[in-house]
Amino acid sequence: MADLLVGIDLGAGSLKTSVIRADGTLVAEAAAAIATSAPHPGWSEQDPRDWWRAVCETVPRALAAAAGAGTVAGISFSAGAHTQVLEDADGHIIRPAILWNDQRSGAETRELREQADARILEIGANRANPTWTLPQMLWLRRHEPEAFARVRRLYVAKDWLRAQLTGTWETDLIDAVGTLMADTRTGSWSEELCAMIGWPLDTLPPIVASKAVVGRVTAAAARATGVAEGTPVVCGTSDTAVETYGAGMTSEGLGVIKLATAATVSVLSRHPRPDFKVINYPHVMPDHWYVIAATNSCASAHKWLRDTFFLHAGDDSGGVFTRMDALAGNVAPGSEGLFFHPYLNGERSPHWDPLLRADYVGIGFNHGPGHFVRALYEGISYSLRDCLIALRGQGLDFTTARLTGGGARSPLWRQIVADVLNVEVEVPAVADASFGAALLAGVGVGVYADEHDAARAIKVVSRLVPDPERAALYARGHVIYGDIQAALAPLNHRIHDFVSGR
């Protein structure tokens, strides 16, 4: 009986394959690292062929671990929004994929805002910023015109990976909206938005439902991955969409906080909330949108701190994270006046400023290694509080949030999030995008009756409540955190000019 579901998620630093049963039990998983290159400051690129290599490595491993558990009923994909793969007329990749966290298109973003800020928000339900495909492709037109002219097909990241299995070309509405080249009012590509950057509409894929079966595993893909030829493949969607769905965000009033490469705060809404401070996407749940506020650096900042100051030759990298957590646990809440702002790669909500820089402020002789770790946990949590405030400005709120992402593995960090945001936190049994993608595959192939039926497989394993005294302390600390950000922002811009030689 075909009763296993496979979800494949492309993250910023790794690709993960998960195999689950219909009851939500995780049967097997496998991950492989993905290299990111930064040829210039602020750039972030990957070679899509590395993604496919990771699929061909992780899928056979996961299937081998699941041997005897059943056969695969369906498979689906997710990946970060905005990231694009460009192919020429011969199907060759033109250049490395520009990632969602790339900041090169700052000048193009400013130009689009100056010329059509309100109109882009009206059509696309979001504001132009360097994260989105629209300004990135304007940068490509300006700086790599030969590459721009060669484009015959644009794939969003998960769609290119899926095409290696099926040979088909399509995307879903959620990822189409993530390019900032779609009309959210009609659910189709926007001729007006594309015309702003001179982008030809015929290079954009057909738009289908996220749960649509778009093809079947080809013979060549079966040989490469071990998935049986003919297995149905479901379109899939962006990582945050399936991650929030897989965490159980199926009704309004429950939030999801993701502590991953970046950090996000998400909540469901019956309609988009176009505003300069938040991000809007259609959701996996029918007739719903999800509204996001996001901070650019989270687990990536945690890893940076580890690699820069705590990791030594011969160390087990996972063990170092455990040691860092223990050091931070011995430090009092508030880190004895040490503050951290996680702007290692500019910032999104609520500042939308690619020139902001990270900092530690308030350092004294009393501060040791544990203070710097705890201040990082607190600083990212303060940034998440900024995000929650931005959502509340749209009339959206929650008192309970599901916590996802690699940072959620830290019990200390989980509690700090609960205390700083002053909300109850729940931890799902499985909380990542590959799990959500597997659920979506099940909806698409009919293992589940619908999205609500699939959500019954989601389980919560622990709950944390905020401590009133710590919540009050952090409310005071957040005010100082915000004042430091406001005071340093002009200096951050001057530092950028200094580094740029202006």
Summary of the structure (lengths in Angstrom):
residues: 502
radius of gyration: 21.8
end to end distance: 65.7
largest distance: 65.7
contacts: 1854
relative contact order: 0.13
helix: 42%
strand: 22%
